[in-house]
Amino acid sequence: MFKSRFESGCRGRTVRVVTAAAVTAGLLTGCSSQDDAPPEKKSIRVLMVDNPQMLELKKLTAEHFTKRTGIKVSFTTLPENEVRKEVHSDFATQSGRYDVATISNFETRDFAAHGWLRPLDSFITRDRSFDQSDILLPMQLSLSGADGKVYAEPFYGESSFLMYRKDVFEDLGLKMPKKPTWGQVAELAERADRPEKGMSGICLRGQPGWGEMTAPLTTVVNTFGGTWFDKNWNAKLTDPAFADAAQFYVDLVRDHGEDAPEKAGYAGCLRNMKRGKSAMWYDATAGAGPLEADGSPVKGKIGYVPAPIEETSSSGWLYTWAWGIQKASKQPRSAWEFMSWASSKEYEELVGREIGWANVPAGKRQSTFKQPAYKEAAGAFDDATEKAILEADPRKPGVQKRPTLGIQFVGIPEFTGLGDSVSQELSAAIKGEQSVGSALRKSQLEAQRIGAKYKRR
């Protein structure tokens, strides 16, 4: 029973656990005084993004969590952009309206620095069955604060890789390198591009948005040797490495990309790949599941290789939707009970049995990639996904030092606006409305204003 997780823990003694913080700040020690805390209500409020795996969780909660624990869960689900705004508003004011919310590794460190999140280390120490050491190390690092404490637990995780049509490559006599460079990908895209048959050489996000085009673009910038800001917060958008990467991205998507690339984001490229309209697709590892699902017309036809590189040894991004407890919550133990269950091995096994192993919210635990049933369902891409996540290093995504953590983003609140505006400028370049150089010169001014603010701190 879930209750025993806390009853068996730290009474009168010190327990040590290894977490992400242990890698950077030493071993965590000690127990909290939760045994002396007042009783909590057996109900919590959860705010979460309305993606399919979260909605499956909502359906499973009453039968498989509430019945066992007595904790009722009231869900509020919103689209991604709306949930981000609602979480920020509620946590910033510490209204306590929601006890738990889905946050990503983009928000976690900033929220922790502002004191909006409850640190989880004491819960982790007491809840032995949760097995924090099983969480993939890049996920642990990306969900820890600057103080070394853990502030969120992942529901699922992803990196990025290159997906390609094995059958198309074979028909055309093309060979995909085991670890391609972007130069090689551009050559392959040119040779695979067959507009007369309705197939583009590659699909790349061209839709504006810091979470749309800016995400894959930034990984290209990283591996070309560029960065948004150097370690001293100097903006670098007009430096040669950044400019070369942006020009390469725009040229590739214009010359050999999908139709109307300025309108294509993750969902659009996924549709193109499933419908046989693209020979390659560089994007999130999460895209592999739908491609290999039962009923997919391209199931078994896709190959998976690491994110293309140039000057770095790897270039995949790192992203996770995770659970955080609002500092103002009056039900922190019940909140932990829920998020511990929702991120547990037990929950993954439940999804595997009830819905199917291809639908498991994976990408966060080492043990999942060793689970025979999962390997059978995800055998086409599980090794490539695990490798991509393990190679992702939010501390060093490029060739030079950065002022903050992040691979496909800069870990500051202002990046949402900056990333949006830069992608809008580059989307205009994709449409031929301006040059890449003009787009970056405008964007550099905005980046300089943001960098100057952080220099003064």
Number of C-alpha atoms within 10 A of each C-alpha: 6 15 11 12 16 18 12 11 17 19 14 8 8 12 15 13 19 16 27 25 23 14 13 12 13 12 14 19 14 16 21 16 10 12 12 7 9 9 10 12 13 15 16 22 19 23 22 26 21 16 12 10 15 19 14 16 15 18 10 16 19 17 9 14 19 16 11 12 16 13 19 18 19 14 16 15 18 15 11 15 10 12 20 19 10 16 19 16 12 16 25 15 11 17 14 17 16 24 24 29 29 25 27 22 26 25 17 23 25 17 21 24 12 10 16 22 26 19 21 18 23 20 21 20 27 23 23 15 16 19 17 21 14 16 22 20 23 20 29 24 24 27 30 23 20 17 12 21 23 27 25 31 30 31 27 21 26 25 27 28 27 23 27 22 21 18 16 17 18 11 9 10 10 14 10 17 12 10 15 16 17 20 13 16 21 20 13 20 23 17 17 24 22 16 14 7 9 12 23 28 27 30 31 29 29 32 24 23 21 23 19 20 25 26 22 26 23 26 26 29 25 28 27 25 19 27 28 24 21 16 12 13 20 19 22 19 26 22 14 13 19 24 21 19 22 26 17 20 23 25 16 22 24 20 16 25 27 27 17 13 21 23 13 22 20 21 11 16 25 21 15 22 25 17 14 17 23 31 27 32 25 25 25 24 28 19 20 23 19 17 22 22 16 12 9 13 14 18 16 14 14 22 18 24 21 25 28 26 22 18 14 15 15 21 31 34 28 29 27 22 22 25 28 30 29 30 19 19 22 17 22 21 18 23 26 21 19 24 22 24 19 23 22 23 18 14 20 23 18 16 19 18 12 12 12 15 21 22 20 24 25 25 27 27 26 16 12 22 19 12 12 11 17 21 17 12 20 21 15 19 20 23 14 19 26 22 15 24 25 17 19 24 22 23 16 15 28 24 15 13 14 20 17 19 21 22 26 26 25 21 20 17 12 12 17 17 13 20 24 18 20 24 27 22 21 30 25 19 22 25 15 12 12 14 16 23 17 14 24 23 14 15 22 20 14 16 23 16 12 19 19 14 10 13 10 7 5
